[in-house]
Amino acid sequence: MSLIEKALKQAEKERRHKDVYWEILTSALSPASQKKSSRIFFLFFFLPFLSLITYFSYLAWKYPPELSQPLSLKSITVRHHPPPLPLTKKEDAKTLLPEIKSSLERKTSPQSSALPEEKGGTAKRVPVQPWGEGVRESSPAQQARDLSPQQPNLARLHFDKGKELLSQGNYAGAREEFNTSLVLNPFNPEARNNLGIIFQKEGDLLKAEEELLKALAQNPSSEKILNNLGLNCYLRGKWDKSISYYQSALRINPANLATYTNLSLLYKKLNDLEKAEAMLEKALSLNPGHPEALYNLAVLLEGRGEKEKAIGYYQRFIDSSGSSYQELTEKVKRHLNDLQG
């Protein structure tokens, strides 16, 4: 069979296939077939769908949904604080102290308190939620308001007693009074600051830092606490951290002369004499007769070889020191004679 015959047979075969496809398409699009298809769609799709809608509408009309019952409110037991007692004597405070301590222990205990027994003889206990899980801690001001009325009065008595003992140098007694004050009122940053001072004077610098940081957490805007933390870091050789605390204190009170003089000593430790001099000049711009700034600036200038300037500041220190620096004034006078001689 030649190639031409094969090509003719193939073309005839393709023509027949096209004729079959065309017949199927024209029959599907004819009015009779369209009518038949619409009947099939109506019987097998639309009628079942309409039946389901009718059925569910009937159920909704026959059985309306019931309203949910409101939750019953649980009774809340309010524990009233006893009326405030007059505290005019220290003996009254000592008498009430054991009672307040025991009530605080019961209040802060993680165990559930015993409830009165019911008629059946068994006591209901409410499961206690572990501390810190799902409980939002209230602010110190809110917790302070939750204290019973007599507690702040007692706390203040012990705090004042602690300050008196601290001024007398009785560190052990002052520490005991401050701790008792904090048991009665844990939200007293001044008491924690004074505890930090006591530990610092006793040489326990880490414990002092711990108490001072607790105080700062309760009162972040306290210039006094920031200065004490600066001194604590200075004594431990953490000079960069000390500078940071002192700078924070200056942002709160830019007129604190002692902070400027302390910063000048730190910058001198770091051999940054320009900043050290700038701090002292700033202090003297606020108070030209500040003895510590005059003396430190004179020492700095003498160490830098500026003898004439140093002599002038030494003389100004002598004129403004008064009786507060009597021993140092005598030493400066003798040193000044040596410089001038």
C-alpha positions in Angstrom: 0.0 0.0 0.0 1.5 3.3 -1.0 1.9 6.3 1.3 -0.8 8.2 -0.5 -3.4 5.5 0.1 -2.5 5.4 3.8 -2.9 9.2 4.1 -6.3 9.0 2.4 -7.5 6.3 4.8 -6.3 8.3 7.8 -8.1 11.4 6.6 -11.3 9.5 6.1 -11.1 8.0 9.6 -10.6 11.5 11.2 -13.6 12.9 9.1 -15.9 10.1 10.4 -14.8 10.8 14.1 -15.6 14.5 13.6 -19.0 13.7 12.2 -19.8 11.5 15.3 -18.7 14.3 17.7 -20.8 16.8 15.8 -23.9 14.6 16.0 -23.5 14.1 19.7 -23.1 17.9 20.3 -26.1 18.9 18.1 -28.3 16.3 19.8 -27.4 17.6 23.3 -28.2 21.1 22.3 -31.5 20.3 20.7 -34.7 21.5 22.4 -35.9 18.0 23.1 -32.7 17.0 25.0 -32.7 20.3 27.0 -36.2 19.6 28.1 -35.3 16.1 29.2 -32.2 17.4 31.2 -34.3 20.0 33.0 -36.7 17.3 34.1 -33.9 15.1 35.5 -32.4 18.1 37.4 -35.9 19.0 38.9 -36.6 15.4 40.0 -33.2 14.4 41.4 -31.8 17.7 42.8 -34.3 20.5 43.3 -37.2 18.4 44.9 -34.9 16.7 47.6 -33.4 20.1 48.5 -36.8 21.7 48.8 -38.0 18.8 51.0 -35.0 19.2 53.4 -35.7 22.9 53.8 -39.4 22.2 54.5 -38.5 19.5 57.1 -36.1 21.6 59.1 -38.4 24.6 59.1 -41.1 22.4 60.6 -38.8 21.1 63.3 -37.8 24.7 64.2 -41.5 25.7 64.5 -42.5 22.5 66.4 -39.6 22.5 68.9 -38.3 26.0 69.7 -34.9 26.2 71.5 -35.0 26.6 75.3 -33.4 29.6 76.9 -30.3 28.7 79.0 -30.7 29.0 82.7 -28.9 31.9 84.4 -25.9 31.0 86.6 -26.7 31.1 90.2 -24.6 33.6 92.1 -22.3 32.2 94.8 -22.4 33.8 98.2 -19.3 35.8 99.0 -18.2 35.9 102.6 -16.7 39.3 103.5 -14.2 39.3 106.4 -14.5 42.6 108.1 -11.3 44.0 109.7 -11.6 44.8 113.4 -12.0 48.5 114.2 -8.8 50.4 114.5 -7.4 50.5 118.0 -5.9 53.6 119.5 -2.1 53.4 119.6 -0.8 56.1 121.8 1.9 54.1 123.7 4.6 51.8 122.6 3.3 49.2 125.1 0.1 49.0 123.0 2.1 48.2 119.9 4.0 45.4 121.7 0.8 43.9 122.9 -0.8 43.9 119.4 2.3 42.7 117.6 1.9 38.9 118.2 -1.7 39.1 117.1 -0.8 41.0 113.9 2.0 38.6 113.0 -0.3 35.6 113.5 -3.0 37.2 111.3 -0.4 37.9 108.6 0.8 34.3 108.7 -2.7 33.0 108.2 -3.3 35.5 105.4 -0.2 34.6 103.5 -0.4 30.8 104.1 -0.8 28.9 100.8 -3.1 26.4 102.5 -6.8 26.8 102.5 -8.3 27.8 105.8 -10.7 25.5 107.6 -14.4 26.3 107.0 -17.2 25.7 109.5 -18.6 22.2 109.5 -21.9 21.6 107.7 -24.8 19.6 109.0 -23.4 16.3 107.8 -20.3 16.8 109.9 -17.9 17.3 107.0 -16.2 20.5 106.2 -16.1 21.9 102.6 -12.7 22.8 101.4 -12.0 24.9 98.4 -9.0 23.8 96.3 -6.2 26.3 96.6 -4.7 27.6 93.4 -0.8 27.5 93.5 0.9 30.8 94.0 1.7 32.6 90.7 -0.5 30.4 88.4 -3.1 32.5 86.7 -3.1 35.1 89.5 -2.4 38.7 88.5 -0.3 40.4 91.2 -1.9 43.6 92.5 0.0 46.8 92.7 1.9 47.7 95.9 -0.5 50.6 96.5 -3.5 48.2 96.3 -1.8 45.6 98.6 -1.0 48.4 101.0 -4.7 49.3 101.1 -5.6 45.7 101.9 -3.7 45.9 105.2 -5.7 46.1 108.3 -6.0 49.6 109.7 -3.7 49.1 112.7 -0.9 47.6 110.8 0.5 50.8 109.2 0.5 52.4 112.6 2.5 49.6 114.1 4.8 49.5 111.1 5.5 53.2 111.5 6.3 52.9 115.2 8.9 50.2 114.4 10.3 52.2 111.5 10.8 55.3 113.6 12.4 53.2 116.3 14.7 51.7 113.7 15.8 55.1 112.4 16.6 56.3 115.9 18.7 53.2 116.6 20.5 53.6 113.2 21.4 57.2 114.1 22.9 55.9 117.3 25.0 53.3 115.5 23.0 50.3 116.9 22.9 48.4 113.7 21.6 45.1 115.1 18.7 46.8 116.9 17.9 49.0 113.9 17.9 46.0 111.6 15.4 44.1 113.9 13.1 47.1 114.0 13.1 47.6 110.2 12.4 43.9 109.6 9.5 44.0 112.0 8.2 47.1 110.2 8.4 45.2 106.9 6.5 42.2 108.3 3.7 44.5 109.2 3.9 46.6 106.0 6.0 45.0 103.2 5.6 48.0 101.0 8.0 50.5 102.7 10.9 51.3 100.4 12.5 53.5 103.0 12.8 50.6 105.4 14.5 48.5 102.7 16.8 51.4 101.8 17.8 51.7 105.5 18.4 47.9 105.7 20.7 48.3 102.7 22.6 51.1 104.5 23.0 48.9 107.5 24.4 45.9 105.5 26.7 48.3 103.7 28.1 49.7 106.9 28.6 46.2 108.2 30.5 45.2 105.0 27.9 42.9 103.5 27.8 44.7 100.1 25.9 41.9 98.3 23.1 41.8 100.9 23.0 45.6 100.8 22.6 45.6 97.0 19.8 43.0 97.4 17.8 45.2 99.8 18.5 48.4 97.8 17.2 46.8 94.6 14.0 45.7 96.4 13.6 49.3 97.5 14.2 50.6 94.0 11.6 48.1 92.6 9.0 49.7 95.0 10.1 53.3 94.3 11.9 53.6 91.0 12.0 57.4 91.2 13.8 57.6 94.5 17.0 59.7 94.2 18.2 58.5 97.6 18.0 54.8 96.7 19.8 55.4 93.3 22.6 57.3 95.1 23.0 54.5 97.6 23.1 51.9 94.8 25.8 54.1 93.1 27.9 54.0 96.3 27.4 50.3 96.7 28.7 49.6 93.2 31.6 52.1 93.8 32.6 50.2 96.9 32.5 46.9 94.9 34.6 48.3 92.1 31.8 48.3 89.6 32.5 51.8 88.4 30.6 51.9 85.1 27.4 50.6 86.9 28.0 53.1 89.7 28.1 56.0 87.1 24.9 54.7 85.6 23.1 54.9 89.0 24.4 58.3 89.7 23.4 59.6 86.3 19.9 58.3 86.9 19.8 60.1 90.2 20.8 63.3 88.5 18.0 63.0 86.0 15.6 63.0 89.0 17.3 65.8 90.9 19.9 67.8 88.8 20.7 70.0 91.8 22.2 67.3 94.1 25.8 68.5 94.8 26.9 65.2 96.4 26.0 63.3 93.3 28.2 65.6 91.2 31.2 65.2 93.6 30.8 61.4 93.6 30.6 61.3 89.8 33.8 63.3 89.7 35.6 60.8 91.9 34.4 57.9 89.6 35.6 59.7 86.4 38.9 60.3 88.1 39.2 56.6 88.8 38.6 55.9 85.1 41.3 58.5 84.3 38.7 60.7 82.6 39.9 64.0 84.1 37.9 66.2 81.8 34.6 64.8 82.9 35.8 64.8 86.5 36.5 68.5 86.3 33.2 69.1 84.5 31.3 67.5 87.3 33.0 69.6 89.9 32.5 72.8 87.9 28.8 72.0 87.7 28.6 71.5 91.4 30.3 74.9 92.0 28.0 76.6 89.5 25.2 75.5 91.8 27.0 76.4 95.0 30.3 78.3 94.6 31.2 77.6 98.3 30.7 73.9 98.3 33.7 72.6 100.3 34.0 69.1 98.9 33.9 70.3 95.3 36.5 73.0 96.0 38.9 70.5 97.7 38.5 67.8 95.1 39.0 70.3 92.2 42.1 71.6 93.9 43.5 68.1 94.2 42.7 67.3 90.6 44.4 70.5 89.3 47.5 70.0 91.5 47.8 66.4 90.1 47.5 67.8 86.6 50.4 70.3 87.3 48.3 73.4 87.5 49.8 74.6 90.7 48.5 78.2 90.7 44.9 77.2 90.1 45.1 74.5 92.8 46.4 77.1 95.3 43.4 79.3 94.6 40.9 76.5 95.1 42.7 75.3 98.3 42.3 78.8 99.7 38.6 78.9 98.8 38.2 75.6 100.6 39.8 77.0 103.7 37.5 80.1 103.6 34.3 78.1 103.2 35.0 74.9 105.1 34.0 76.2 108.6 33.9 73.8 111.5 32.6 70.8 109.6 36.0 70.0 108.0 38.3 71.2 110.8 40.8 68.4 110.7 41.0 68.5 106.9 41.3 72.3 106.9 44.4 72.1 109.1 46.0 69.6 106.7 45.2 71.8 103.8 46.7 74.9 105.5 50.0 73.0 106.1 50.0 71.7 102.5 49.3 75.2 101.2 52.3 76.5 103.1 54.5 73.9 101.4 53.2 74.8 98.0 53.7 78.5 98.5 57.1 78.0 100.1 
